[in-house]
Amino acid sequence: MTRERLTTLSERLMEIPNELAELQNKLLDITTESQELTNELQEIETRLRVTINNTLDETGKKKYSNADSRETAFVELKRGDLELTDLQNKITRTQNEAQARRIDFECIANEQKNIRTLLYFFAGSKETER
């Protein structure tokens, strides 16, 4: 390995910590966004469940008197709620983006380990002494 290539690898090794920190910050932002969306989703689902629990029939009795009927009504309401569907899609996108950033982080961290190994190996080589 040439001295120039070793220098290039050394320079790259020095750049990697900043890249990793930047990726960690992006991942934190994405995770926060995902959690906020999840909280919003849970609030909407809670409102739907309260509505179902408080729904009365013509005689003034609870329309959904057992857990199965309430769950069926909840699933039907969820299916027809565009805001809920939009939130679920946004959550999926943010979770996918977070996973992509984790993969990017791991690739760069692996690159860092590989460069360290190469530099360590060639540090003892006679070729680097020239």
N, C-alpha and C positions, 0 to 999 in steps of 0.2 A: 504494500500500500504506500502510495506516495505521501510525502510530507504535506503537499497541498490538500490532498484528500483528507488526511488526518486533521488538518487545520479546519477544513470545511465541517467535518464531523464535530469537532470541538465547538465551533461557533454555533452549530445547530443545537448541540447539547445545552448551550447557555440560553438559547431562545425558548426551549421547551417549557420551563417552569411558568413563564408568562402565559403561554398558550393554554397550559393546563389550568391555571388560575382563571383565565377568561372563560374557559369551558365550564368550570365549576360555578362561576357566577351566573352564566346563562342557564345552567341546569337549576340553580337555586331559583331564579326568576320564573322559569317554566314550572317548576314544582309548586311554587307559591300560587301562580295563576291557576294551575290545575286544582289545588286545594280550595281556592276561592270559588271556582266553578262548581266543585263538588258540594261545597256548603250551600251555594245557591240552589243547586238541584235538590238537596235534602230539604230545604225550606219549602220549595214548591211541592215536593212530595208530601210533606207534613200538612200543608194547606189542603191538598187534595184529600188526604185521609180524614182530616177534620170535617171537611165538607161532606164526605161520605158518611161519617159517623153521625152527623147532625141532620141528615136527610130524613124527612118524615114522609109517610104515605098519606093518602087522602083521609085516613081516620086519625092521623096524628101520632101514629106509632112509628117506631124506627123502621125505615124501609129496608135496611140491611141489618138484620137482627143477629146474624152469626158471622164468624170470621171468614168462612168460605165466600159468602155473598159479598162481604166488604172487600175481600181481596180481588174477586172477579170484577167488581165495580172499579176498583183502583186501577187494575190492569187496563180496563177499557178507557178510563179517563186519561191515563198516561199515554195510551196509544193515540188519542186524539189531541193531545196538547203539543202544539208546534213549538212553544217556548221550551218545553221539557226536552223534546227531540233535538232541538238546536243545541241546548246545553249538553246533552249527552254526546252529540257529535263533536262539540268543542273540547269536551273532556277527553274523548278518544284521541283527537288530534294533538292535544298538549301532552298526553301520555306517550304517544308515538314519538313526538318531538323530543321528549325527555329521554326516551330509550335511545334515539339516534345520537343525542349528545353524550350519553354514557358510552356508547360504542366508539364515538370519536375520541373521547377521553382515554378509553382503554387502548386504542390504536396508538395514540401519541405517547402514552405511558410505556407501551411496549417498545416503541421506537427509541425512547429514552433509555430503557434497559439495554436494548441491543447496541446502541451507540456506546454506552458505558462499557459493555463487555468488549466490544471491538477496541476501544481506546485502551482499556486495561491490557488486552492481549498484545496489542502492538507497542505498548509502552515498554515492554521487555524485549521487543524484537530488535535485531541488529540493524534492520532497514531504517528504523526511525532515528538511528544515530547518525546517519549520513547527512 
